[in-house]
Amino acid sequence: MKERVLITGASGFVGYHLVEAALHNNLEVYAAVRGNSQTDHLKHLDIRYINLDYKNPSALKQQLTDINADYIIHAAGVTSARSQAEYDDINAANTHRLAFAAAEVRGNFKKFVLIGSLAAIGPLKSLDGIITEATIPHPVTAYGRSKLLAEEQLRTVKNISYTILRPTAVYGPRDTGIFIFFKQLVKGIEPYIGNNQQKLSFIYVKDVANAAIKALYEGQNETYNLSDGNFYSRYELGNITKQVLSLKTLKFHLPVNFVKIIAAISEKVSSLRNKAAVVNIEKIDELMAVNWSCDNEKAKAELCFYPAYNLQAGLTETLIWYKANKWL
C-alpha cells in the first residue's frame, strides 16, 4: 500500500508543487484546501480534498483520524494580514492545533513537516556573515514573527516527530509575489528602492518541494535553512530576466522615504477597508535588508538536500512557464 500524506495549503503556489512532488514519489495525497480556494489547476492530479476545521479541536482530530495519514506537510498560512494577532492565529496557532491533533491521533502517523520561512530568523545587518540555523532570530516583520512563533509552538507538542524547513525567497511557476517584478521588467521598467548594496538568496520552488519530501524521512526534530547555496546582488534577478526574455529596461532607484510614504498610505487605505495591505512599511524594511545570504550545509549533510537549480536555471524555467501560460 502507498503511504499517505496530508498537504495543507495545497492550492497555493508552494502547495501545488508539494503535491506534484509527493505524487512523483508515489505517495497518496490528501490536499487540504479552504472552501473558497481555487482548485482548477489541481483537477488533473490524482488527489483527494479536505477542508480542515482548525477552530474545532474535536472535529480536526476526527478529520485526521479519518484520513489516517502517515505524514503531514503543513504549508498553509498567510503572507499578509491585518494585524500581528491575525498572523499569529493563522500561521502559528493553526500549526499548533494541527500538530497537537496529529499527536493525539497517533496511529500510523510518522512525521510533521512545517514549511516555515527564513523570515523567522530575519536578515543580517551587515554584508559580512551568513545566516545559519544557529543565528539568533531577529525577524523584522509581523509575518516573520508569526513564523518564528509557529516553530516555537510546534516544538511544545509532545509525542510527535517533526522537521522544520526555512526556505529563503521562493520563486517559480505560479508564484505571484516576485512575479510582480517580472511584469515591471516586461513593461520596460526596472525599479529599485534606495541604493544600498545587498546580498540576496533564492530557492526554486521545485527544490523546496523535494526538500520537503526528503524531510518526511530524515531530520527528526530538527530545523533546516533552505537556499540554492549561492548569494546574489540586488540586480541579479533583473539581469537574468532581461537576458532570458531579451529585454531592455529603464533602471532607476526610488528614494526610500518616498516608498515608505506610499507604503504608509497603502496601510491606511487597507485598514479603512478592513483588508490586509500587500505592501507595508515592514515589508519595505525586509526588501531593503542588507544580507539574506543563507547557509544550507546542514540540510545537505542531514537531509541529503542538494539543490538542482541555481538562479539562472530556475529563472529560465520559470520565465518559460510564464510565457507559455500567458502570464507574461
SEMINU-639771 format. One line per 10 residues: number of its first residue (from 1); their letters; for each residue x, y, z of N, C-alpha, C, CB. Coordinates in pm, whole numbers. Glycine has a CB too. Example, Ala and Ser with C-alpha at 12.3 -4.5 7.8 and 13.67 -1.06 7.14 Angstrom:
<nodes>
1	AS	1319/-569/780/1230/-450/780/1320/-330/780/1131/-447/905 | 1285/-225/708/1367/-106/714/1290/3/787/1408/-60/572;
</nodes>
This chain:
<nodes>
1	MKERVLITGA	83/-120/0/0/0/0/87/126/0/-94/0/121 | 39/229/-69/110/356/-69/101/424/67/56/447/-178 | 207/494/104/199/579/222/119/703/186/341/617/275 | 57/762/288/-36/872/266/15/1000/331/-175/837/321 | 5/1112/256/48/1241/310/-65/1342/297/175/1291/236 | -85/1418/403/-177/1531/403/-96/1658/380/-259/1538/537 | -131/1733/275/-60/1856/242/-155/1973/260/-2/1852/97 | -126/2063/352/-210/2181/371/-162/2294/282/-209/2224/519 | -254/2386/253/-220/2494/161/-195/2442/21/-97/2568/210 | -261/2333/-14/-229/2261/-138/-264/2340/-264/-301/2130/-141;
11	SGFVGYHLVE	-355/2435/-255/-393/2511/-373/-301/2631/-396/-536/2558/-362 | -214/2658/-302/-124/2772/-314/-4/2745/-402/-78/2813/-179 | 79/2847/-417/197/2839/-502/289/2724/-462/273/2970/-498 | 337/2726/-338/427/2620/-291/350/2488/-278/491/2659/-155 | 227/2496/-228/147/2376/-207/128/2294/-332/14/2412/-152 | 104/2360/-445/87/2290/-573/210/2205/-605/60/2389/-687 | 326/2263/-587/450/2190/-618/478/2079/-516/569/2287/-623 | 434/2098/-393/445/1991/-293/360/1871/-334/401/2042/-153 | 239/1899/-382/150/1791/-428/214/1716/-544/13/1848/-470 | 267/1789/-641/331/1724/-756/448/1637/-713/379/1828/-856;
21	AALHNNLEVY	530/1689/-620/647/1612/-574/604/1487/-498/736/1700/-485 | 500/1499/-417/451/1384/-341/400/1275/-434/340/1426/-243 | 322/1313/-535/271/1216/-631/385/1151/-708/173/1282/-728 | 485/1232/-745/601/1180/-818/677/1077/-735/695/1295/-857 | 669/1092/-601/737/998/-512/643/888/-461/796/1073/-393 | 534/866/-537/445/752/-514/373/758/-380/522/623/-524 | 339/879/-336/261/897/-214/116/924/-250/319/1011/-129 | 26/872/-169/-116/906/-183/-138/1041/-116/-209/796/-120 | -207/1133/-184/-214/1272/-137/-356/1312/-99/-161/1366/-243 | -369/1365/22/-487/1439/64/-449/1587/61/-538/1394/207;
31	AAVRGNSQTD	-526/1665/-13/-496/1808/-28/-593/1888/58/-506/1851/-177 | -539/1956/159/-621/2041/245/-631/2179/181/-561/2050/389 | -753/2218/147/-779/2349/86/-898/2413/156/-805/2337/-68 | -902/2545/156/-1016/2615/211/-1135/2606/116/-981/2762/240 | -1254/2627/170/-1375/2613/90/-1381/2707/-28/-1494/2634/174 | -1319/2825/-15/-1324/2924/-123/-1199/2923/-211/-1342/3061/-65 | -1116/2821/-196/-992/2815/-273/-1018/2778/-419/-896/2714/-211 | -936/2837/-509/-941/2798/-650/-860/2670/-668/-885/2913/-741 | -925/2568/-722/-858/2438/-736/-857/2386/-880/-925/2336/-646 | -893/2470/-975/-897/2424/-1114/-762/2370/-1161/-941/2538/-1206;
41	HLKHLDIRYI	-653/2432/-1113/-520/2390/-1156/-477/2257/-1094/-418/2496/-1121 | -559/2204/-1002/-528/2075/-939/-611/1961/-996/-551/2085/-790 | -706/1992/-1083/-804/1892/-1127/-742/1774/-1201/-906/1958/-1216 | -628/1797/-1265/-565/1688/-1340/-484/1594/-1252/-475/1746/-1448 | -477/1624/-1123/-396/1545/-1031/-482/1444/-955/-322/1636/-933 | -425/1329/-928/-497/1221/-858/-485/1243/-707/-441/1081/-899 | -572/1330/-655/-568/1364/-513/-710/1370/-456/-496/1500/-492 | -717/1367/-324/-844/1384/-254/-839/1515/-176/-874/1262/-159 | -954/1578/-160/-960/1709/-96/-1023/1701/42/-1038/1807/-183 | -981/1795/127/-1043/1810/258/-1028/1954/304/-981/1712/362;
51	NLDYKNPSAL	-1129/2004/373/-1126/2139/431/-1114/2122/582/-1255/2223/392 | -994/2142/635/-968/2116/776/-1035/2220/866/-816/2114/803 | -1090/2174/978/-1158/2262/1074/-1062/2294/1189/-1290/2196/1128 | -974/2392/1166/-871/2425/1265/-931/2475/1396/-777/2529/1208 | -1048/2538/1390/-1106/2603/1508/-1177/2506/1601/-1203/2710/1465 | -1200/2383/1556/-1274/2285/1634/-1183/2164/1662/-1404/2240/1560 | -1120/2159/1780/-1022/2052/1807/-1076/1911/1788/-971/2066/1947 | -1199/1885/1834/-1253/1750/1823/-1282/1715/1678/-1381/1736/1908 | -1332/1812/1602/-1360/1789/1460/-1230/1768/1383/-1439/1906/1400 | -1129/1848/1416/-999/1835/1349/-938/1698/1377/-903/1946/1395;
61	KQQLTDINAD	-948/1654/1502/-896/1522/1538/-969/1412/1461/-910/1499/1689 | -1100/1425/1446/-1177/1325/1373/-1138/1325/1225/-1328/1351/1388 | -1115/1444/1169/-1072/1450/1030/-939/1379/1009/-1062/1595/984 | -845/1401/1100/-715/1335/1088/-727/1185/1110/-616/1394/1188 | -818/1145/1198/-843/1002/1220/-895/938/1092/-944/981/1335 | -988/1006/1027/-1047/953/903/-944/944/791/-1165/1040/859 | -858/1045/781/-756/1045/675/-652/938/701/-688/1183/665 | -613/924/828/-513/824/868/-383/840/789/-569/683/850 | -332/963/785/-211/992/708/-86/943/780/-200/1141/681 | 13/905/702/144/871/758/224/999/786/222/778/662;
71	YIIHAAGVTS	198/1102/704/275/1226/714/185/1347/694/390/1227/611 | 229/1460/747/167/1590/719/276/1686/674/91/1645/843 | 253/1755/561/336/1868/522/249/1992/536/394/1853/374 | 281/2077/633/197/2192/664/254/2317/597/186/2213/818 | 191/2355/485/235/2472/410/132/2584/412/266/2434/267 | 16/2561/475/-88/2663/477/-47/2781/564/-220/2603/529 | -91/2900/525/-61/3020/602/-90/3143/520/85/3020/649 | -59/3259/578/-80/3385/507/50/3465/507/-195/3468/571 | 70/3542/401/186/3631/392/147/3776/412/255/3614/258 | 16/3802/417/-32/3936/452/-155/3921/541/-66/4020/323;
81	ARSQAEYDDI	-163/4006/643/-274/4001/738/-296/4141/794/-244/3899/853 | -407/4159/866/-444/4291/916/-375/4327/1046/-591/4299/935 | -320/4227/1116/-258/4253/1246/-163/4140/1283/-366/4271/1355 | -80/4166/1384/7/4060/1434/-76/3945/1488/101/4114/1544 | -187/3977/1553/-274/3872/1609/-328/3781/1499/-390/3935/1688 | -364/3840/1385/-417/3759/1275/-308/3671/1216/-478/3850/1166 | -189/3727/1197/-76/3644/1152/-54/3528/1248/53/3730/1141 | -50/3557/1378/-19/3456/1478/-125/3346/1482/-6/3520/1616 | -251/3385/1465/-358/3285/1471/-349/3189/1353/-495/3354/1472 | -328/3244/1232/-329/3160/1113/-197/3084/1096/-356/3245/989;
91	NAANTHRLAF	-86/3153/1115/44/3091/1088/97/3008/1205/144/3196/1052 | 70/3052/1326/127/2984/1443/25/2895/1514/182/3086/1542 | -89/2953/1554/-187/2875/1630/-240/2758/1549/-302/2964/1675 | -265/2779/1421/-313/2667/1338/-209/2557/1325/-352/2717/1199 | -81/2595/1323/25/2494/1322/19/2410/1448/164/2561/1309 | 5/2476/1562/-2/2404/1689/-126/2316/1695/-1/2503/1808 | -240/2369/1650/-365/2291/1655/-355/2164/1571/-483/2376/1605 | -298/2179/1453/-286/2064/1363/-187/1961/1418/-242/2109/1224 | -73/2006/1466/27/1914/1520/-24/1845/1646/158/1989/1551 | -94/1921/1731/-149/1863/1854/-252/1755/1821/-214/1973/1942;
101	AAAEVRGNFK	-338/1781/1722/-438/1681/1681/-371/1557/1624/-534/1741/1578 | -265/1579/1545/-192/1465/1487/-127/1381/1596/-86/1514/1389 | -74/1446/1699/-10/1373/1809/-112/1292/1888/63/1471/1902 | -234/1346/1899/-339/1275/1973/-391/1154/1897/-454/1370/2005 | -396/1167/1763/-447/1057/1681/-350/940/1681/-473/1104/1537 | -221/975/1673/-115/873/1666/-139/777/1550/-106/795/1798 | -175/651/1577/-197/554/1469/-71/535/1387/-311/599/1378 | -82/550/1255/31/530/1164/118/655/1149/-20/488/1029 | 83/763/1218/146/891/1191/296/889/1224/77/1001/1271 | 376/942/1128/522/931/1141/594/1067/1148/576/853/1025;
111	KFVLIGSLAA	547/1168/1074/626/1292/1069/539/1411/1032/740/1277/968 | 567/1524/1098/504/1652/1069/612/1744/1014/436/1714/1197 | 597/1788/890/694/1879/827/632/2017/815/738/1825/686 | 693/2114/877/645/2252/871/724/2329/766/657/2321/1010 | 654/2387/671/717/2478/575/718/2617/638/640/2479/436 | 832/2652/697/846/2780/763/900/2884/667/936/2769/884 | 986/2972/718/1041/3078/634/1168/3131/698/939/3192/612 | 1263/3171/614/1383/3236/665/1349/3370/730/1485/3257/552 | 1230/3422/701/1184/3546/766/1173/3528/917/1048/3588/708 | 1161/3403/963/1157/3377/1107/1289/3413/1174/1123/3231/1134;
121	IGPLKSLDGI	1397/3408/1099/1528/3447/1150/1553/3595/1124/1639/3362/1086 | 1517/3639/1006/1542/3777/968/1679/3794/906/1527/3868/1087 | 1704/3908/844/1830/3932/774/1941/3974/869/1811/4037/668 | 2064/3967/819/2179/4022/891/2190/4170/857/2310/3946/855 | 2246/4247/951/2254/4391/933/2380/4435/860/2248/4459/1067 | 2469/4340/835/2595/4370/768/2614/4276/650/2713/4358/865 | 2690/4321/550/2721/4234/436/2810/4117/477/2788/4313/326 | 2876/4132/590/2960/4023/641/2871/3917/706/3064/4076/744 | 2914/3792/696/2844/3684/765/2741/3616/678/2778/3737/888 | 2686/3509/733/2586/3428/662/2488/3373/764/2654/3312/582;
131	ITEATIPHPV	2362/3363/726/2258/3313/817/2268/3161/826/2116/3356/767 | 2277/3110/949/2278/2966/974/2166/2932/1071/2416/2919/1030 | 2151/2803/1096/2049/2760/1193/2081/2810/1334/2038/2607/1195 | 2208/2846/1360/2247/2896/1492/2231/3047/1506/2391/2858/1520 | 2198/3115/1397/2179/3260/1402/2063/3295/1495/2154/3317/1260 | 2084/3391/1584/1979/3432/1677/1868/3502/1598/2035/3526/1788 | 1743/3458/1615/1633/3516/1536/1607/3663/1571/1506/3436/1559 | 1594/3743/1467/1551/3882/1479/1460/3914/1361/1674/3979/1483 | 1340/3854/1357/1250/3880/1244/1212/4028/1239/1125/3793/1255 | 1200/4082/1117/1175/4225/1102/1033/4255/1056/1273/4284/1003;
141	TAYGRSKLLA	950/4152/1041/811/4171/1001/718/4091/1091/791/4130/854 | 592/4131/1091/490/4056/1166/479/3913/1111/352/4127/1159 | 492/3901/980/492/3768/919/605/3683/974/503/3779/766 | 727/3738/975/841/3664/1027/823/3625/1172/966/3745/1011 | 769/3716/1252/746/3684/1394/645/3572/1409/698/3810/1470 | 544/3570/1323/444/3463/1332/502/3329/1290/322/3497/1246 | 593/3328/1194/656/3203/1151/752/3152/1258/731/3224/1018 | 819/3244/1328/903/3202/1441/817/3144/1551/986/3320/1494 | 704/3207/1579/612/3157/1682/560/3019/1645/496/3254/1703 | 534/2996/1516/488/2864/1471/591/2757/1504/459/2866/1319;
151	EEQLRTVKNI	718/2787/1480/826/2693/1515/825/2664/1665/963/2749/1473 | 817/2771/1744/823/2756/1890/706/2674/1941/825/2894/1958 | 588/2698/1886/470/2625/1933/473/2479/1887/342/2693/1884 | 525/2454/1769/537/2315/1723/629/2236/1816/591/2310/1578 | 735/2298/1862/831/2229/1949/772/2194/2086/955/2315/1968 | 661/2255/2123/598/2225/2253/507/2102/2247/518/2344/2300 | 476/2055/2126/385/1942/2110/459/1813/2144/327/1936/1966 | 405/1738/2236/468/1613/2280/426/1498/2189/431/1583/2426 | 511/1397/2187/482/1271/2115/460/1292/1965/359/1205/2175 | 541/1381/1905/533/1399/1761/673/1421/1706/439/1517/1724;
161	SYTILRPTAV	700/1357/1594/826/1377/1524/804/1486/1419/878/1245/1459 | 893/1584/1413/873/1696/1322/1005/1735/1255/813/1816/1395 | 994/1807/1145/1106/1873/1080/1059/2011/1037/1160/1790/959 | 1139/2112/1061/1106/2250/1021/1200/2291/909/1118/2348/1143 | 1141/2338/800/1218/2388/686/1198/2539/675/1176/2317/555 | 1309/2611/658/1303/2757/645/1356/2799/508/1384/2826/759 | 1275/2794/405/1323/2841/274/1341/2992/272/1226/2798/164 | 1441/3038/199/1458/3180/172/1356/3219/64/1606/3214/128 | 1377/3329/-7/1280/3376/-107/1255/3268/-212/1330/3505/-175 | 1130/3224/-223/1092/3115/-313/1032/3173/-440/992/3018/-244;
171	YGPRDTGIFI	1074/3122/-554/1020/3166/-683/994/3043/-768/1117/3264/-755 | 919/3061/-874/891/2951/-965/755/2966/-1030/899/2818/-892 | 717/2872/-1116/586/2876/-1182/472/2887/-1081/568/2753/-1268 | 379/2975/-1110/260/3003/-1031/284/3103/-917/206/2875/-974 | 407/3146/-896/432/3249/-795/371/3381/-840/585/3266/-769 | 308/3453/-745/250/3584/-776/322/3696/-702/103/3586/-740 | 426/3663/-625/499/3763/-548/609/3828/-629/558/3700/-424 | 720/3756/-647/830/3806/-728/784/3831/-872/949/3707/-726 | 678/3763/-912/621/3781/-1045/588/3928/-1074/494/3696/-1059 | 551/4004/-971/520/4147/-989/640/4220/-1048/478/4210/-854;
181	FFKQLVKGIE	760/4185/-1001/882/4247/-1052/904/4211/-1199/1004/4205/-968 | 877/4085/-1235/892/4041/-1373/799/4121/-1466/862/3891/-1385 | 677/4147/-1421/582/4222/-1502/633/4363/-1531/446/4228/-1433 | 697/4423/-1429/752/4557/-1450/864/4555/-1553/804/4614/-1318 | 948/4453/-1547/1058/4442/-1643/1006/4429/-1786/1147/4323/-1608 | 902/4349/-1804/843/4331/-1936/789/4463/-1990/732/4226/-1932 | 744/4551/-1899/695/4683/-1939/810/4781/-1967/604/4740/-1830 | 933/4735/-1943/1048/4821/-1967/1091/4903/-1847/1019/4913/-2080 | 1036/4870/-1730/1065/4944/-1607/1140/4853/-1510/935/4997/-1541 | 1249/4903/-1453/1328/4825/-1358/1352/4907/-1231/1465/4781/-1421;
191	PYIGNNQQKL	1254/4904/-1137/1263/4989/-1018/1335/4921/-901/1125/5030/-975 | 1410/4999/-826/1474/4953/-703/1450/5056/-594/1626/4928/-725 | 1455/5011/-470/1436/5100/-356/1572/5135/-299/1344/5036/-247 | 1609/5263/-300/1737/5304/-246/1854/5254/-329/1751/5256/-105 | 1974/5277/-276/2096/5241/-349/2187/5147/-270/2172/5366/-385 | 2138/5091/-161/2223/5008/-77/2266/4881/-148/2150/4973/52 | 2389/4840/-120/2437/4710/-168/2368/4600/-86/2593/4698/-156 | 2336/4488/-151/2267/4379/-83/2323/4244/-123/2117/4384/-113 | 2310/4147/-32/2331/4006/-62/2196/3936/-47/2440/3942/32 | 2144/3881/-156/2014/3816/-155/2029/3666/-180/1922/3878/-262;
201	SFIYVKDVAN	1933/3590/-134/1933/3446/-159/1796/3404/-210/1971/3366/-30 | 1796/3297/-289/1673/3248/-351/1673/3096/-349/1658/3301/-496 | 1553/3039/-369/1543/2895/-388/1425/2866/-480/1526/2820/-252 | 1448/2777/-575/1345/2741/-672/1242/2652/-603/1407/2668/-795 | 1115/2672/-637/1007/2604/-566/1017/2452/-577/873/2649/-621 | 1067/2400/-689/1079/2254/-702/1183/2199/-605/1116/2217/-846 | 1286/2278/-576/1384/2236/-476/1324/2235/-337/1507/2327/-479 | 1238/2332/-307/1168/2333/-178/1083/2207/-165/1080/2459/-163 | 1010/2174/-270/923/2056/-266/1003/1928/-247/840/2047/-395 | 1116/1917/-315/1199/1798/-299/1259/1789/-159/1311/1798/-403;
211	AAIKALYEGQ	1296/1903/-102/1346/1905/36/1239/1858/133/1395/2045/75 | 1115/1900/108/1005/1859/196/982/1709/192/877/1931/156 | 993/1649/74/978/1503/64/1091/1433/139/977/1459/-85 | 1214/1482/124/1327/1424/197/1306/1436/348/1459/1492/157 | 1245/1548/391/1225/1572/534/1121/1477/595/1182/1715/557 | 1040/1412/512/946/1314/565/1019/1198/631/855/1262/454 | 1141/1171/584/1211/1050/627/1337/1079/708/1247/968/506 | 1384/1204/706/1509/1239/775/1488/1363/861/1623/1263/673 | 1587/1390/948/1587/1515/1024/1486/1522/1136/1564/1628/933 | 1484/1422/1221/1385/1418/1328/1407/1530/1428/1388/1284/1400;
221	NETYNLSDGN	1303/1612/1449/1302/1723/1545/1416/1821/1520/1312/1669/1687 | 1443/1849/1391/1549/1941/1352/1493/2052/1265/1661/1866/1278 | 1572/2158/1252/1536/2275/1172/1643/2298/1067/1517/2401/1261 | 1599/2330/943/1694/2347/833/1662/2472/752/1693/2224/742 | 1764/2552/726/1752/2663/632/1769/2610/491/1855/2775/663 | 1694/2667/397/1700/2621/258/1729/2739/165/1568/2552/218 | 1829/2723/81/1857/2816/-28/1922/2735/-139/1950/2936/19 | 1953/2801/-251/2022/2728/-357/2172/2721/-333/1995/2792/-492 | 2217/2776/-219/2357/2768/-181/2442/2884/-229/2415/2643/-233 | 2380/2980/-298/2452/3096/-350/2395/3224/-291/2445/3100/-505;
231	FYSRYELGNI	2467/3335/-308/2408/3466/-280/2423/3552/-404/2473/3533/-156 | 2332/3650/-417/2324/3728/-539/2315/3877/-507/2203/3684/-623 | 2365/3960/-597/2349/4104/-583/2203/4141/-608/2444/4180/-681 | 2166/4262/-570/2027/4304/-585/1985/4312/-731/2007/4438/-517 | 2079/4318/-825/2047/4332/-965/2042/4199/-1041/2146/4423/-1030 | 2083/4092/-976/2097/3963/-1046/1963/3913/-1100/2158/3858/-952 | 1858/3926/-1021/1726/3880/-1063/1683/3951/-1192/1621/3904/-952 | 1701/4081/-1194/1666/4158/-1312/1755/4128/-1430/1672/4305/-1282 | 1885/4114/-1405/1978/4089/-1515/1949/3957/-1586/2122/4088/-1462 | 1922/3852/-1506/1894/3721/-1567/1762/3726/-1644/1889/3610/-1459;
241	TKQVLSLKTL	1661/3791/-1586/1531/3801/-1653/1543/3874/-1787/1431/3874/-1562 | 1619/3984/-1787/1639/4059/-1912/1712/3975/-2015/1716/4190/-1885 | 1807/3896/-1969/1883/3809/-2061/1792/3703/-2122/2001/3742/-1988 | 1714/3636/-2037/1629/3526/-2085/1521/3576/-2179/1565/3453/-1966 | 1461/3693/-2147/1349/3745/-2226/1393/3847/-2330/1247/3807/-2134 | 1525/3873/-2339/1579/3971/-2435/1512/4108/-2417/1559/3920/-2580 | 1516/4158/-2295/1451/4284/-2262/1552/4397/-2247/1371/4269/-2133 | 1506/4517/-2275/1579/4637/-2240/1490/4718/-2146/1619/4720/-2367 | 1547/4770/-2038/1466/4839/-1938/1530/4972/-1899/1447/4751/-1815 | 1447/5054/-1837/1494/5177/-1774/1512/5149/-1625/1394/5296/-1798;
251	KFHLPVNFVK	1638/5142/-1581/1667/5114/-1440/1669/5245/-1362/1804/5039/-1425 | 1598/5248/-1248/1600/5367/-1163/1582/5327/-1017/1490/5466/-1206 | 1622/5418/-928/1618/5393/-784/1524/5493/-717/1761/5403/-724 | 1424/5442/-650/1327/5526/-581/1380/5565/-444/1191/5454/-568 | 1363/5689/-400/1405/5729/-266/1332/5647/-159/1379/5880/-244 | 1404/5604/-59/1348/5518/46/1230/5585/115/1455/5482/149 | 1245/5710/153/1138/5780/224/1012/5792/140/1185/5918/267 | 1029/5813/10/913/5821/-79/837/5688/-80/958/5859/-223 | 910/5579/-92/846/5447/-95/776/5418/37/951/5337/-126 | 835/5458/148/773/5434/278/645/5517/295/872/5467/391;
261	IIAAISEKVS	642/5637/237/519/5717/241/408/5646/164/544/5858/182 | 443/5593/46/345/5518/-33/296/5396/44/406/5474/-169 | 389/5325/112/354/5206/190/261/5244/305/480/5136/243 | 289/5358/371/206/5403/483/65/5436/435/269/5527/550 | 55/5498/318/-77/5528/262/-151/5398/229/-64/5615/135 | -79/5302/173/-138/5172/141/-191/5103/267/-35/5082/71 | -113/5109/374/-156/5050/501/-284/5116/551/-46/5064/607 | -289/5250/545/-405/5323/596/-530/5291/515/-379/5473/594 | -518/5293/383/-631/5264/296/-682/5122/320/-593/5283/148 | -590/5027/331/-628/4888/355/-697/4873/490/-505/4796/349;
271	SLRNKAAVVN	-647/4946/591/-707/4941/724/-851/4992/721/-623/5023/823 | -874/5101/649/-1010/5157/638/-1104/5061/569/-1007/5290/563 | -1049/4979/479/-1130/4880/408/-1134/4747/480/-1076/4860/268 | -1068/4740/596/-1060/4617/676/-996/4503/597/-1200/4575/725 | -892/4540/521/-819/4441/442/-671/4445/480/-837/4466/291 | -601/4339/447/-456/4333/472/-383/4405/359/-407/4186/484 | -288/4490/397/-207/4561/298/-101/4468/241/-141/4687/360 | -93/4460/110/8/4376/47/147/4436/67/-21/4359/-104 | 155/4569/60/280/4641/82/266/4730/204/320/4724/-42 | 356/4714/300/356/4799/418/499/4837/453/286/4728/539;
281	IEKIDELMAV	514/4921/556/646/4971/591/739/4858/632/636/5075/702 | 688/4761/707/771/4646/745/822/4571/622/691/4551/835 | 736/4553/524/776/4482/402/886/4557/329/655/4462/310 | 879/4690/330/985/4770/267/1117/4746/339/948/4920/269 | 1113/4745/472/1236/4719/550/1294/4582/516/1206/4728/702 | 1206/4484/496/1251/4349/461/1314/4346/322/1134/4250/468 | 1252/4416/228/1303/4420/91/1437/4492/83/1203/4487/-1 | 1458/4589/174/1581/4667/175/1692/4606/259/1553/4805/223 | 1663/4497/327/1761/4438/419/1893/4409/348/1704/4309/481 | 2001/4426/421/2135/4421/363/2177/4279/325/2236/4479/459;
291	NWSCDNEKAK	2150/4181/412/2210/4049/391/2113/3936/422/2336/4034/476 | 2067/3867/317/1984/3748/331/2062/3623/289/1855/3762/246 | 2194/3633/285/2276/3519/246/2255/3404/344/2426/3558/240 | 2229/3285/291/2182/3174/374/2265/3048/352/2034/3145/345 | 2313/2990/460/2389/2865/455/2294/2745/452/2485/2855/578 | 2320/2648/368/2235/2528/363/2314/2399/385/2164/2520/229 | 2430/2410/450/2516/2292/470/2451/2187/559/2648/2335/530 | 2375/2230/659/2310/2133/747/2209/2049/671/2241/2206/865 | 2132/2113/582/2035/2039/501/2104/1941/407/1947/2137/421 | 2219/1980/354/2296/1890/269/2342/1768/347/2416/1962/207;
301	AELCFYPAYN	2396/1793/465/2456/1685/544/2353/1589/600/2537/1744/658 | 2239/1642/648/2144/1558/721/2022/1516/639/2097/1630/844 | 1983/1597/541/1869/1561/456/1913/1511/319/1777/1680/440 | 2044/1519/291/2096/1490/157/2025/1578/54/2077/1340/123 | 2005/1704/91/1938/1800/5/2041/1878/-75/1850/1896/87 | 2043/1852/-205/2134/1922/-296/2049/1991/-402/2238/1823/-361 | 2038/2123/-395/1951/2196/-489/1988/2166/-634/1960/2346/-463 | 1887/2145/-715/1909/2114/-856/1917/2240/-942/1798/2024/-907 | 1875/2354/-886/1866/2476/-964/1940/2591/-895/1720/2513/-986 | 2023/2662/-972/2068/2793/-928/1972/2896/-986/2218/2821/-972;
311	LQAGLTETLI	1996/3025/-962/1900/3127/-1005/1886/3131/-1157/1943/3264/-953 | 1995/3114/-1228/1991/3116/-1375/1900/3004/-1427/2134/3101/-1435 | 1920/2883/-1379/1842/2768/-1428/1696/2778/-1385/1902/2637/-1377 | 1674/2814/-1259/1538/2823/-1209/1458/2934/-1275/1540/2844/-1060 | 1521/3051/-1293/1452/3162/-1358/1420/3131/-1503/1535/3289/-1349 | 1513/3067/-1572/1489/3032/-1711/1365/2944/-1723/1612/2960/-1771 | 1357/2840/-1641/1241/2750/-1645/1113/2825/-1606/1263/2631/-1551 | 1123/2912/-1505/1007/2988/-1458/954/3082/-1565/1043/3067/-1333 | 1043/3157/-1627/1002/3256/-1726/944/3190/-1850/1119/3344/-1765 | 997/3074/-1888/941/2998/-1999/798/2956/-1966/1027/2873/-2030;
321	WYKANKWL	775/2916/-1840/640/2877/-1797/545/2996/-1802/643/2818/-1653 | 588/3111/-1751/505/3231/-1753/465/3268/-1896/578/3348/-1687 | 561/3259/-1988/531/3292/-2127/434/3190/-2188/660/3298/-2209 | 461/3062/-2164/378/2956/-2222/234/2963/-2171/437/2820/-2192 | 219/3005/-2044/85/3012/-1984/26/3151/-1987/90/2965/-1842 | 90/3240/-2067/38/3374/-2094/26/3460/-1968/-96/3365/-2162 | 113/3436/-1871/121/3527/-1756/203/3651/-1794/183/3456/-1632 | 295/3634/-1886/376/3746/-1933/354/3765/-2084/526/3722/-1903;
</nodes>
